[in-house]
Amino acid sequence: MTGKERAALRAAANSLPAIQQIGHGGIGEEYIKNTDAALTARELIKMKVLETSPLPAREAAEQLASALDAEVIQVIGRCFVLYRKNPDR
């Protein structure tokens, strides 16, 4: 992914609300399944890591990205943005 493409995705993610939160339960199978469905439907999603989470935002983003074959676009504070191209769209 080029820098221009990544910048465009960051700009698009600015106005998105966080659709899921990671809390004290961390990242489990059900969470991965729900996030996979969200990425398939939207391609670009913003997520938030709560203070009670055992994982920092960067680690959570990288864990989800590797499990879902997605790319981490941005991590700012406790929020992060994931992207995965949907070939059907």
QUIRA-V878674 format. One record per backbone hydrogen bond with DSSP energy under -1.0 kcal/mol. NH is the residue of the N-H (numbers start at 1). CO is the residue of the C=O. Records with the same first field share a line. If there is no record, write none. Layout:
NH: CO, CO
//
This chain:
6: 2
7: 3
8: 4
9: 5
10: 6
11: 7
12: 8
13: 9
16: 13
19: 46
22: 48
26: 23
32: 28
33: 29
34: 30
35: 31
36: 32
37: 33
38: 34
39: 35
40: 36
41: 37
42: 38
43: 39
44: 42
45: 82
47: 80
48: 20
49: 78
50: 22
53: 50
60: 56
61: 57
62: 58
63: 59
64: 60
65: 61
66: 62
67: 63
68: 64
70: 65
71: 83
73: 81
74: 81
76: 79
79: 76
80: 47
81: 74
82: 45
83: 71
84: 43
89: 86
//
